[in-house]
Amino acid sequence: MADTIPPSVPRLVDKLRSNSRPALIWYGQDGERVELSGRVLDNWVAKTANLWVDELDLAAGDVVALGDDLHWRSLAAVLGTWRMGAAVRAVDPLDGGAEAGDRAVVGLVDAQGAPPPLLDRVPPGARAVLLDRPALSLGYRGDLPGGDVLDYCAEVRAHADVYAGLEEPAPDGAALAGTEGVLEHGRLLPAAGELGAERESSWGRASAVHVPGRRMDTELLLRVLAVLAGGRAVVVTDRPADPADAAWRSVLAAENATAF
């Protein structure tokens, strides 16, 4: 697998564009199911990249602090950030994780619909961005936090479905900062390919792979990339997904999915 994956996230996104099959399947705690084909996921990635550039003035090399809650919109935000060459630093949304020098701070509303405390602690020079949680939200229905907060769901739809910015991020530029250190753009897909190569033989004929975890740490994000690069759909969820649970096994069976 490591020899066949695209060389970069932008090229992986280009590959998704021609795929009408499911690429991302999301299960939320309230029973939501969202299915995005490769083409639709590519659209969200491009729209996010364009939003970052057009509205936030982000550029390659900038850092986006992103609450590490797992949600399909959070994954679109990560991929869109990499598409336009910036770096992601996933942080605890309850923590003061944003740092001086961050250019954007992105937070997902909590299960009760309230903005995360992360957006109350935006460093000077950064812009706050709110991701709404309901799967089909067209905009946050509550009162936006004080300050200059961008409503992702309300704004992203107006942006182009194709990103026409830089062709490739600098291979040695920071892409993902985590507790394990910093991973460069040029290492994202090779590292994902190494993870996928260890497990792909056990996936058999499954058309989808469930990536466990409820926080977007480095390993989860690399596993997501490995599944997408391998041409299968990735199944993610923000609810407990116990392999011993009969209901969850039926979900995986319905999706023709296996575990990572």
C-alpha positions in Angstrom: 0.0 0.0 0.0 2.8 2.4 0.9 4.0 2.2 -2.8 0.6 3.1 -4.3 -0.8 5.9 -2.1 -0.7 9.4 -3.6 2.3 11.5 -2.7 0.4 14.2 -0.8 -3.0 15.1 0.7 -3.8 17.4 -2.3 -3.2 14.5 -4.7 -5.3 12.2 -2.4 -8.1 14.8 -2.6 -7.8 14.9 -6.4 -8.2 11.1 -6.3 -11.3 11.4 -4.2 -12.9 13.8 -6.7 -13.5 11.0 -9.3 -15.0 8.6 -6.7 -18.8 8.4 -6.5 -18.6 5.7 -3.9 -18.8 6.4 -0.1 -15.6 7.8 1.3 -16.7 9.0 4.8 -19.5 7.5 6.9 -20.3 9.3 10.1 -22.4 8.0 13.0 -23.2 10.6 15.7 -24.3 10.0 19.3 -27.9 11.0 18.6 -28.3 8.4 15.8 -27.2 10.6 12.9 -25.7 8.9 9.9 -24.0 11.0 7.2 -22.5 9.5 4.1 -20.2 11.5 1.9 -19.0 10.2 -1.4 -15.4 10.9 -2.5 -16.7 13.6 -4.8 -18.7 15.3 -2.0 -15.9 15.0 0.5 -13.6 16.6 -2.0 -16.1 19.5 -2.3 -16.1 20.0 1.5 -12.4 20.0 1.6 -12.1 22.5 -1.3 -14.8 24.7 0.3 -13.0 24.7 3.6 -9.6 25.5 2.0 -11.2 28.4 0.1 -12.9 29.6 3.3 -9.6 29.6 5.2 -7.9 31.6 2.5 -10.7 34.0 1.5 -12.2 34.8 4.9 -9.3 34.1 7.3 -6.4 35.1 5.1 -4.6 31.9 6.0 -1.5 30.8 4.0 0.7 27.8 3.7 2.7 27.4 7.0 0.0 29.0 9.2 -1.3 27.0 12.2 -4.9 26.1 12.9 -5.7 25.1 16.4 -8.7 22.7 16.2 -10.7 21.2 19.0 -10.0 17.4 18.9 -13.7 16.4 19.1 -14.3 13.8 16.4 -17.0 14.9 13.9 -17.3 14.7 10.1 -17.0 18.5 9.9 -13.9 18.4 12.0 -12.3 15.9 9.6 -13.3 18.2 6.6 -11.6 21.0 8.5 -8.4 19.0 8.9 -8.3 17.9 5.3 -9.1 21.4 4.1 -6.3 22.8 6.2 -3.8 20.4 4.7 -5.2 21.0 1.2 -4.1 24.7 1.4 -0.8 23.9 3.1 -1.4 25.0 6.7 -0.8 22.9 9.8 -3.3 21.4 12.3 -2.8 21.2 16.0 -5.6 19.2 17.6 -6.2 20.5 21.2 -8.5 19.6 24.1 -11.6 21.9 23.6 -11.9 22.3 27.4 -8.3 23.3 27.7 -6.6 26.6 26.9 -4.9 24.9 24.0 -4.6 27.8 21.5 -1.2 29.4 21.5 0.3 32.7 20.5 1.0 32.5 16.8 -2.1 30.4 15.9 -3.9 32.0 13.0 -7.3 30.3 13.6 -9.0 28.5 16.5 -11.8 26.1 15.4 -14.2 24.6 17.9 -17.2 22.3 17.7 -20.3 23.0 19.7 -20.9 20.6 22.5 -23.7 18.0 22.8 -26.0 20.6 24.4 -25.4 23.1 21.6 -23.0 25.4 23.5 -19.8 26.8 22.0 -16.7 25.2 23.5 -14.6 27.2 26.0 -11.8 27.0 23.5 -13.3 29.9 21.6 -13.2 32.1 24.7 -9.5 32.0 24.7 -8.4 33.0 21.2 -5.0 34.6 21.1 -4.3 38.0 19.5 -4.2 37.8 15.7 -6.2 34.6 15.5 -9.8 34.2 14.3 -12.4 32.0 16.0 -14.4 29.6 13.9 -17.5 27.7 15.2 -18.5 24.3 13.8 -22.1 23.4 14.5 -22.8 19.8 15.5 -26.1 18.8 13.8 -25.3 16.9 10.6 -27.3 19.1 8.3 -26.9 22.4 10.0 -27.0 25.5 7.7 -25.8 27.7 10.5 -25.5 28.0 14.3 -28.9 28.5 15.8 -27.7 30.0 19.1 -26.0 33.2 19.9 -22.4 33.3 18.6 -19.8 33.9 21.3 -18.6 37.4 21.8 -15.9 38.7 19.5 -15.3 38.1 15.8 -16.5 34.5 15.4 -17.0 32.9 12.0 -19.9 30.5 11.6 -18.5 27.7 9.5 -21.8 26.2 8.5 -23.3 29.5 7.4 -20.2 30.6 5.5 -18.6 27.6 3.9 -21.4 26.8 1.4 -20.8 30.1 -0.5 -17.2 29.1 -1.4 -16.1 27.3 -4.5 -16.2 23.5 -4.9 -12.6 23.5 -6.3 -9.5 24.8 -4.6 -7.2 26.5 -7.1 -4.5 27.5 -4.7 -1.0 26.1 -4.3 -0.2 22.9 -6.1 1.7 21.2 -3.3 2.5 22.2 0.3 6.2 22.3 1.2 7.2 18.7 2.0 9.2 19.9 5.0 6.5 22.2 6.3 4.7 21.4 9.5 1.3 19.6 8.9 0.3 18.0 12.2 1.4 18.9 15.7 0.7 16.4 18.5 2.0 15.1 21.7 4.3 12.8 19.7 5.9 15.8 17.9 5.4 17.5 14.5 4.7 15.6 11.3 5.6 17.3 8.0 3.4 17.4 4.9 5.7 15.1 3.1 5.4 12.5 5.8 1.6 12.5 6.3 0.7 9.9 3.6 3.9 7.8 3.9 3.2 7.5 7.7 -0.5 6.7 7.0 0.6 4.1 4.4 2.9 2.4 6.9 -0.1 2.0 9.3 -2.4 0.8 6.5 0.2 -1.7 5.3 0.2 -3.4 8.7 -3.5 -4.0 8.7 -4.8 -4.0 5.1 -4.4 -7.8 4.7 -6.9 -8.3 7.5 -9.5 -6.1 5.9 -10.3 -8.6 3.2 -13.2 -7.6 0.8 -14.7 -5.0 3.2 -15.6 -1.8 1.4 -15.3 0.3 4.6 -13.1 0.3 7.7 -14.1 1.6 11.1 -11.4 3.8 12.7 -12.0 3.7 16.5 -11.5 6.6 18.7 -13.4 9.7 19.8 -10.5 12.2 19.7 -8.6 13.4 16.7 -5.1 12.5 17.8 -2.2 11.8 15.4 -2.9 8.1 15.2 -6.6 8.5 14.4 -5.9 11.0 11.7 -3.3 8.9 10.1 -5.6 5.9 10.2 -8.3 7.9 8.4 -5.8 8.9 5.7 -4.7 5.3 5.3 -8.3 4.1 4.7 -9.0 6.9 2.3 -5.8 6.4 0.4 -6.6 2.7 0.1 -9.8 3.4 -1.7 -12.2 2.3 1.1 -14.7 4.3 3.0 -13.8 5.3 6.5 -16.4 4.9 9.3 -16.1 7.3 12.2 -18.3 8.0 15.2 -18.4 10.2 18.3 -20.3 7.5 20.3 -18.9 4.4 22.0 -18.4 1.7 19.4 -18.0 -1.6 21.3 -17.1 -4.5 19.0 -18.8 -6.8 21.5 -22.1 -4.8 21.1 -24.6 -6.6 18.9 -26.1 -3.3 17.6 -22.7 -2.0 16.6 -21.8 -5.3 14.9 -25.0 -4.9 12.9 -24.0 -1.4 11.9 -20.6 -2.7 10.6 -22.4 -5.5 8.8 -24.8 -3.1 7.1 -21.8 -0.9 6.0 -19.8 -4.0 4.9 -17.1 -2.6 7.3 -14.4 -4.1 9.3 -12.3 -2.7 12.1 -8.9 -1.0 11.6 
